[in-house]
Amino acid sequence: MIEAGRALFRAFLEGIVISESEFIAAADSTLTAIGEALDAALQQSDVDADWRLDDGILEIECEDGSKIIVNRHVPNREIWIAARSGGFHFRSKDGEWRDTRSGKALGATLAALLADQAGLTLSLPPLPAPEA
């Protein structure tokens, strides 16, 4: 509980405070768009991967049994990715989901991770993030 309070305070100081419901709606819209793009990519590919979206957690299971997890992290108002190559945090910046360390876009990062880990070519639509 204390950590969640600290995260919200940091977000307030950085000027990115949006309501919890606004964040959840935006994050869920992003996760749904990723799922739709995954369906399209898998139809065009012979890659054997599967995915499911449940309560803000998108789980992609690769052919080799490894997973990529994309989820909303409500206390920090971020979208997180966990992949074999590491963890990534994305926050709304100028209407886009941007990596908090590298500044790279969520869509480009996820496409690169899927290409590397699953051999899947993913074409994502723009993934807008809520404005603070």
PyMOL commands that set and color helices and strands:
alter all, ss='L'
color gray80, all
select helices_A, chain A and resi 2-13+20-43+106-118
alter helices_A, ss='H'
color red, helices_A
select strands_A, chain A and resi 50-54+57-61+67-73+78-83+86-93+96-99
alter strands_A, ss='S'
color yellow, strands_A
deselect
rebuild
show_as cartoon
